[in-house]
Amino acid sequence: MKTPFASQAQLEAIAARYPTPFHIYDEKGIRENARRLKAAFSWNPGFREYFAVKATPTPAILKILHEEGCGCDCSSEAELVMSERCGITGKEVMFSSNNTTVEEFRLAGRMNAIINLDDITLIDTLTQALGQVPETICCRYNPGGVFTVGESRDGAQVMDNPGDAKYGMTRPQIAEAFKRLSKLGVKNFGIHAFLASNTLSNDYYPALARILFQLAADLQRETNCKITFINLSGGIGVPYRPEEPENDIKVIGEGVKKAYEDILVPAGMGDAALYTELGRYMLAPYGHLVTRATHEKHIYKEYIGVDACACNLMRPAMYNAYHHITVLGKEQAPHDHKYDIVGSLCENNDKFAVDRLLPEIATGDLLVIHDTGAHGFSMGYNYNGKLRSAELLLREDGTVTQIRRAETLEDYFATVAW
Ligand SMILES: *Cc1c(COP(=O)(O)O)cnc(C)c1O
C-alpha cells in the first residue's frame, strides 16, 4: 500500500489556500533520501550526485539538494541558467547535453561546468565555442547492442537497447576522442554511460559500473589519458506500483564498491571519483499531484473527471505509465469500483488510470496521484490552453511554501501578437 506523505486534513487545508490541481513535494523525504544515497557511496571520497535538473527543474528543489551536497546535471541553456541562479556553478555542474549548440557550450564554459561530450564531432563545436578545450572533460559511451542484467533475486530484469539510442560514442570513437582531446590540452578525463531507465534491480548500477570501470582501465592503458572520474548517470528506478520491489541503495552502493575493488583498484585507479546523475530516484516518490474529482460520467464505462489533466502529468498518456492513486479519506473502503480517471483534454489518452479498482468516488473528493516528483511537472505543456499548476513544498516543520505560482491567462498570452 502506498501512503501519501501528507494527511487528508493537511491536504484539504492546503487546497483551501492553493486551488487544485497542484504538485506538492516533501522536503523531509527528499533530504532523507539524498542522505541515504550519499551514505551508500561514502566509501568513495570523490563521490557526488549531480541531480538531473530535467526531472524537476524547480529552484527550491535544486537548493535543497545542493544543501545535501548534490550538484546539477544540465542539458540545456535554461537548465544551466537555473543552476547558476541557484548559486550552483563550476565543478558542481555537469553539462550532459546532446545535439549541442555553440552557444550552450559557451555558457557551460563560462560557468566552468564539467562538459560531457555526447559525440566525437562535438570536439569541433566545443573548440569553436571556447577557442580551446577545458582542462577536465567527460565523454559519453554507447556500447551498442542490447543491454540486459539477468534475473535477480527479486525477479526484476532490466533490458534496454543502447544500439537504438541516439546518445554517446562507439568504442573506437571514444578512444579517438580521448587522443584528440589530450593533444588539444585536456588533462583530466571522465567517462559516462546511460544504459537503462527506471531500473528496479539492485544489479543495474553494479553491472553498468563493471562495463565503465573496465572501459576506463582499458582506455587509460591505451591512450595514456588520466581518468579521474566515472559518471554512472541516471536510471535507478522507483516502484510506481505498490507491489513492485524497491531498490536498496545501500546494496547498490556495495555492489558498485565490489566492482571498483575488482577492476579499478588493481588497475591502479583506486583514486577515481564516482558521480551519479539521478533524477527519478531522487525526487519521484517525494512529489504528489493533488487533484479534485469534479464529475462522474456513466456511459459504456465509469468515468471520474478530475481537475488535473495530462498537461500536469504526461507519463500515463505518453508511456501508458502506472501512477498509483489514493482517494483521500477512503483508504480503508473496499476498492470495488472500476473507473477511468480522466482529465478534460480533447484527447482520449488523457487518462490517469484505466479500469482502476478504487473506492467509490464522490464529486469533491481529493485524489493523490503518487510518484509525480520527477518527470511530472517538468513534462507539462499547454495543450488545449491548459495552464501550468502551482508547485508547493511541504517543509520539514509542516508548513507549506509556494515555490512556483500557477500560470495565469496573462502568462499564456504573453508571447502572442494579437
Ligand atoms: C534523464 C537523464 C538522467 C536522469 O535519469 P533518471 O532516469 O531520471 O535517473 C541522467 N543523465 C542524463 C544524461 C539524462 O538524460
The ligand as an SDF file (V2000), in Angstrom:
LIG
                    3D

 15 15  0  0  0  0  0  0  0  0999 V2000
   17.3590   11.8920  -17.9290 C   0  0  0  0  0  0  0  0  0  0  0  0
   18.8080   11.8190  -17.6160 C   0  0  0  0  0  0  0  0  0  0  0  0
   19.2440   11.4790  -16.3320 C   0  0  0  0  0  0  0  0  0  0  0  0
   18.3070   11.1240  -15.2170 C   0  0  0  0  0  0  0  0  0  0  0  0
   17.5920    9.9790  -15.4930 O   0  0  0  0  0  0  0  0  0  0  0  0
   16.6480    9.3130  -14.3820 P   0  0  0  0  0  0  0  0  0  0  0  0
   16.0670    8.1420  -15.0910 O   0  0  0  0  0  0  0  0  0  0  0  0
   15.6340   10.3290  -14.0120 O   0  0  0  0  0  0  0  0  0  0  0  0
   17.5210    8.9180  -13.2530 O   0  0  0  0  0  0  0  0  0  0  0  0
   20.6060   11.4720  -16.0920 C   0  0  0  0  0  0  0  0  0  0  0  0
   21.5070   11.7640  -17.0600 N   0  0  0  0  0  0  0  0  0  0  0  0
   21.1250   12.1060  -18.3010 C   0  0  0  0  0  0  0  0  0  0  0  0
   22.1650   12.4650  -19.2960 C   0  0  0  0  0  0  0  0  0  0  0  0
   19.7650   12.1390  -18.6270 C   0  0  0  0  0  0  0  0  0  0  0  0
   19.4010   12.4690  -19.8580 O   0  0  0  0  0  0  0  0  0  0  0  0
  1  2  1  0
  2  3  1  0
  2 14  2  0
  3  4  1  0
  3 10  2  0
  4  5  1  0
  5  6  1  0
  6  7  2  0
  6  8  1  0
  6  9  1  0
 10 11  1  0
 11 12  2  0
 12 13  1  0
 12 14  1  0
 14 15  1  0
M  END
$$$$
